[in-house]
Amino acid sequence: MSNRRFVDVSKLEARSPIKSPSKPRAIKDQDQTGSRPNYFSIALLVTIFTVSVLVIRTLYLTFPRIPDEDCIKVKLPRSLNETKELALLLEKYNHEYFYHVVFMFCAIFLFLQAFTIPGTVFLVILSGFLFPFPFALVIVCVCSAFGATFSYLLSDTFGKKILIRYFPERINNWNVQVQQHREHLFNYIAFLRATPLIPNWFINVASPIVGVPISPFFFGTLFGVSPLCAMFIRAGTTLHQLTTTHDAFSLTSIITMIAFAVLALLPVIYKKKLREKLS
């Protein structure tokens, strides 16, 4: 009589449980024990910041001499009044030193975007006063895309541990959203840029952490910021009439932003409906 072995199915199921569908994995700080700070990374970041400041300083020193009474107006505008004063000052040099003004504008804009420093909204309004509308829209959108990408790269290189440690819940929540839109990240990023659902600075610094590739991030930003930038640039053409930044919002501009956001989502909705029909 042959000696047969019987397998206990219950034990087998206990050993090999059926795996549930994979869910977006939570992003955790890999260094919970607290390692020593990376002094090389800190030094490199400080060096990049310092070099950026020196570049802007060099551009300023090569600018035509400004009278002493006007030097106080040459500063990063923090209000509409300061923006108006700077606009009137730069208007004197804009025709003769056009390219110098453009380079200075782009350098400061990229600097603010890269290091997540507030103030770009006043520069966008200023561009509408200084430059023709099509030119202003192009340079603002391009600078926004490159500046956001620089911020993306700085966060990817230096900021991951800090952000995961201090914003774990917020990053994990957005990670879930990103994984759900993994197949159409360009449309998703463009939609977020055109709407105030998530702050732009958070999108810049958190995107490399949740795995947003740099290509859809760059082009989604390039096209996504255009409606809002166009609105503030248009407001800059009537800068002297503005009293607050809220004056830039009009019914037409709001409808345009909503329409752009809907257009960004239309391909996603179409693909989803088509997939449901095919399945």
C-alpha positions in Angstrom: 0.0 0.0 0.0 1.5 3.3 -1.1 2.2 5.9 1.5 0.3 9.1 0.4 0.8 12.5 1.9 -2.2 14.7 2.2 -1.9 18.5 2.0 -3.8 20.6 4.5 -5.4 23.3 2.2 -6.1 25.6 5.1 -2.4 25.7 6.1 -1.5 26.3 2.5 -3.9 29.2 2.2 -2.5 30.6 5.5 1.0 30.5 4.1 0.1 32.0 0.7 -2.7 34.5 1.2 -4.3 36.0 -1.9 -2.7 39.3 -2.5 -5.0 42.3 -2.8 -4.6 44.8 -5.6 -1.5 46.9 -5.1 -2.1 50.4 -3.6 0.1 53.4 -3.8 2.9 52.8 -1.4 3.3 55.4 1.4 6.4 57.5 1.2 8.4 57.2 4.4 11.5 58.9 5.7 14.3 56.4 5.2 16.3 58.0 7.9 14.1 57.9 11.0 17.0 57.3 13.4 18.4 60.7 12.6 21.7 60.7 10.8 24.2 63.5 10.7 23.5 66.4 8.3 25.0 66.1 4.9 27.4 69.0 5.1 28.5 68.6 1.5 24.9 69.0 0.2 24.3 72.0 2.5 27.5 73.6 1.2 26.6 72.9 -2.4 23.1 74.4 -2.0 24.6 77.5 -0.4 27.1 77.7 -3.2 24.3 77.5 -5.9 22.3 80.2 -4.0 25.4 82.5 -3.7 26.3 82.1 -7.4 22.8 82.9 -8.4 22.9 86.1 -6.3 26.2 87.1 -7.8 24.9 86.7 -11.3 22.0 89.0 -10.6 24.4 91.4 -8.9 26.6 91.4 -11.9 23.7 92.2 -14.2 22.7 95.0 -11.9 26.3 96.5 -12.0 26.4 96.4 -15.8 23.1 98.4 -15.9 23.3 102.1 -16.8 24.0 104.3 -13.8 20.8 105.1 -11.9 20.4 108.5 -10.1 20.8 108.3 -6.4 17.2 109.4 -5.7 15.9 106.5 -7.9 18.2 103.8 -6.4 15.7 103.2 -3.5 13.1 102.1 -6.1 15.4 99.3 -7.4 14.3 96.4 -5.3 12.1 93.4 -5.5 8.5 94.7 -5.5 6.4 93.4 -2.6 3.3 95.5 -3.2 1.5 97.2 -6.1 2.8 100.6 -5.1 6.4 99.4 -5.3 5.6 97.7 -8.6 4.3 101.0 -10.0 7.4 102.8 -8.9 9.8 100.2 -10.4 7.8 100.2 -13.6 8.1 104.0 -14.0 11.8 103.8 -13.4 12.5 100.9 -15.8 10.3 102.5 -18.5 13.0 105.2 -18.8 15.6 102.5 -19.8 13.4 100.0 -21.5 13.7 101.3 -25.0 17.5 102.0 -25.1 18.5 99.0 -22.9 15.7 96.6 -23.8 17.7 93.3 -23.8 19.4 94.2 -20.6 16.0 94.8 -18.9 14.8 91.5 -20.3 17.8 89.5 -19.0 17.6 91.2 -15.6 13.8 90.3 -15.4 14.4 86.7 -16.4 17.3 86.2 -14.0 15.3 87.5 -11.0 12.2 85.6 -12.0 14.2 82.3 -12.3 15.9 83.0 -9.0 12.6 83.5 -7.1 11.0 80.4 -8.7 14.0 78.2 -8.1 14.3 79.0 -4.4 10.5 79.3 -3.8 10.7 83.0 -2.9 7.4 84.9 -3.0 7.1 87.9 -5.4 6.7 86.5 -8.9 3.1 87.7 -9.2 4.3 91.4 -9.1 7.0 90.6 -11.7 4.3 89.1 -14.0 2.3 92.3 -13.6 5.4 94.4 -14.3 6.1 92.4 -17.5 2.7 93.5 -18.8 3.6 97.1 -18.3 7.1 96.9 -19.8 6.8 94.5 -22.8 4.3 93.8 -25.6 1.6 91.3 -24.5 2.7 88.3 -26.7 6.4 88.7 -25.8 5.6 89.1 -22.1 3.4 86.0 -22.1 6.2 83.9 -23.8 9.0 84.9 -21.4 6.8 84.6 -18.3 5.6 81.1 -19.2 9.1 80.0 -20.2 10.6 81.4 -17.1 7.9 79.8 -15.0 8.5 76.4 -16.5 12.3 76.6 -16.1 12.1 78.2 -12.7 9.8 75.5 -11.5 12.0 72.8 -13.0 15.1 74.3 -11.2 13.0 74.1 -7.9 12.1 70.5 -8.8 15.8 69.6 -9.3 16.9 71.3 -6.1 14.2 69.5 -4.1 15.2 66.2 -5.8 18.8 66.7 -4.8 18.7 68.4 -1.4 15.1 68.5 0.0 13.7 65.0 0.0 14.4 64.0 3.6 13.3 67.4 4.9 10.0 67.4 3.1 9.2 63.8 3.9 10.0 64.4 7.6 7.9 67.7 7.9 5.1 67.1 5.4 4.6 63.3 5.4 0.8 63.3 5.4 0.5 66.0 2.7 3.0 64.3 0.4 1.4 60.8 0.9 -2.0 62.2 0.1 -0.7 63.8 -3.1 1.2 60.7 -3.9 -2.2 58.8 -4.1 -3.5 61.4 -6.5 -0.5 61.3 -8.7 -0.6 57.4 -9.0 -4.2 57.6 -10.0 -3.3 60.0 -12.8 0.0 58.3 -13.8 -1.1 57.7 -17.4 -1.9 61.4 -18.1 0.4 63.4 -15.9 0.8 66.2 -18.4 -2.9 66.9 -18.3 -3.0 66.6 -14.5 -0.1 69.0 -14.0 -1.5 71.5 -16.5 -4.9 71.3 -14.7 -3.2 71.9 -11.3 -1.3 74.9 -12.6 -4.4 76.5 -14.0 -6.4 76.0 -10.7 -5.6 77.0 -7.1 -6.2 73.4 -5.7 -2.6 72.8 -4.7 0.0 75.6 -4.2 2.6 75.9 -6.9 5.5 75.8 -4.5 4.3 72.4 -3.2 3.9 71.0 -6.7 7.5 72.1 -7.5 9.2 70.6 -4.4 7.0 67.5 -4.0 6.8 66.3 -7.6 10.2 64.5 -7.6 9.4 62.8 -4.3 6.1 61.3 -5.6 7.7 60.2 -8.9 6.5 62.8 -11.4 8.9 62.6 -14.4 10.5 65.9 -15.4 9.1 66.0 -19.0 5.4 66.1 -18.1 6.2 68.4 -15.2 8.0 70.9 -17.4 5.5 71.0 -20.3 2.5 70.7 -18.0 3.8 73.8 -16.2 4.6 75.6 -19.4 1.1 75.4 -20.8 -0.8 75.3 -17.4 0.4 78.6 -16.2 -0.5 80.5 -19.3 -4.1 81.4 -18.5 -3.2 82.9 -15.1 -0.1 84.6 -16.4 -2.1 86.1 -19.3 -4.6 87.5 -16.8 -1.9 89.3 -14.7 0.0 90.5 -17.8 -3.2 92.0 -19.1 -3.7 93.7 -15.8 -0.2 95.1 -16.0 -1.1 97.0 -19.2 -3.3 99.1 -17.0 -1.0 99.1 -14.0 -1.7 102.6 -12.9 -5.4 101.8 -12.5 -4.8 98.8 -10.2 -5.3 99.1 -6.5 -4.9 95.5 -5.4 -3.9 92.3 -7.2 -7.6 91.2 -7.0 -8.4 93.8 -9.6 -6.7 91.5 -12.2 -9.6 89.1 -11.9 -12.5 89.7 -14.2 -15.4 87.6 -15.2 -13.8 87.0 -18.6 -10.5 85.9 -17.1 -12.2 83.5 -14.6 -14.2 81.9 -17.4 -11.0 81.5 -19.5 -9.3 79.8 -16.6 -12.2 77.4 -16.0 -12.4 76.7 -19.7 -8.7 75.9 -19.9 -8.9 73.6 -16.8 -11.8 71.7 -18.4 -9.9 71.4 -21.7 -6.9 69.9 -19.8 -9.2 67.2 -18.4 -11.1 66.4 -21.6 -8.5 64.0 -23.0 -8.5 62.2 -19.7 -12.3 61.9 -19.5 -12.4 60.7 -23.2 -9.8 58.0 -22.6 -11.6 56.8 -19.5 -15.0 56.6 -21.3 -13.4 54.8 -24.3 -11.7 52.3 -22.0 -15.0 51.6 -20.2 -16.7 50.9 -23.6 -13.9 48.6 -24.8 -14.0 46.7 -21.5 
